[in-house]
Amino acid sequence: METILRPLIVVGGSVLFTLVIGWATDLLLRKADERHPETPLWGLLRRARIPYQVVLCAALLRGSYDEAGLLEGRQAGVGRTLTLVLIGSAAWLVIRITAAVVETSYSRYAQAHAQRDPARVRRVRTQVSLIMRVVSAVVGVVAAASMLLTFPDMRAAGASLLASAGVLGIVAGIAAQSTLGNLFAGLQIAFGDMVRLGDTVVVNGEWGTVEEITLTFLTVRTWDERRITMPVSYFTSKPFENWSRGTPQMTGVVYWHLDHSAPLDAMRERLRDILRGCPAWDGRAYNLTVTDTTPSTMQVRALVTAKDADDIWTVRVEVRERMIRWLADEHPYALPRVSTAQAPRRPDHDGLPHARRAPDEEPHRIPRRSGKSL
């Protein structure tokens, strides 16, 4: 009977004690979260209750399984298994606690600086994300190494592994040159403030927003909801446009090809009225000028401003559409057209026009462009 009751008491007591401690800890964290809603730390720490309970249970069983007589013929295997579970759950708990502390610090920083300097908040968010990935990788490697060291064969092979570490390091460095390059490029992006989460960038002719940054790749979400995944080394080795660096304010350009008789002064007034009725215009500046001419048309350019890339796109399309509609309704002669009217007669050599001509002396008439609109 004792051989049955002792294991049941030890295992049942360990599990019951773990559940009670876990419930009490979760209750305290929930009350702390209700008392201090200004900080998310206590609510984030509640996410660590599962690894916390696993660590506690594994530690209790690891310390008492000898007394309990669990699987007397396999005590070494049971002990090693409990040790592996303890190491893995401890690493899991460390990652969860670190994530809670880092996320809380970032939340406080974002609340204090979101209105004054959103670009700096995005930079800190990028750094926090990459730091958490580095911490997770380091903790995972340490936990895996600790697990391997629990096996006697691994400890015996440690000397030979250390002796060949130099050669293995050289071979691994050559084989993983691209991966290591992306790793260091990710750290350079995180702390060099080259690109941040939420930045508007143009890469390979594609316009989009940086959605995710890891240690090896970066994801850009384009305006049509596509995702472009690129190695982070691209942003450290090739030029790209970052529209969010510095201030997000932008100046946009709208072009029209119009007839030479287009009413430029009226267009300037109309542009002012359109912008005043456009919520996306930030009110900083606008302008309308003729930038080029051809034998049949002239190129008119309008400059408009907005607070960011999304608003500048809205302003440009609205100005372009409403100006064309206004010209078609109010000044249709200003639109490009093909003229077919007769050209004026050429004066005589003495500067006077021809008075009379015989029918066979009538000059050849050159077709001229007239008011037929395209």
ABEGO torsion letter per residue (X at the ends): XAAAAAAAAAAAAAAAAAAAAAAAAAAAAAAAAAABAABAAAAAAAAAAAAAAAAAAAAAAAAAAAAAGBGAAAAAAAAAAAAAAAAAAAAAAAAAAAAAAAAAAAAAAAAAAAAABAAAAAAAAAAAAAAAAAAAAAAAAAAAAAAAAABAAAAAAAAAAAAAAAAAAAAAAAAAAAAAAAAAAAAAAAAAGABBBGBBBBBGGBBBBBABBBAABBBBBBAAGBBBBBBAAAAAABBBBBAABEBABBBBBBBBBBBAABBAAAAAAAAAAAAAABAABAGABBBBBBABBBAABBBBBBBBBBABAAAAAAAAAAAAAAAAAAAAAABAAABBBBBABBBBBBBBAAGBBBABBBAAABBBBBBBBBABBX
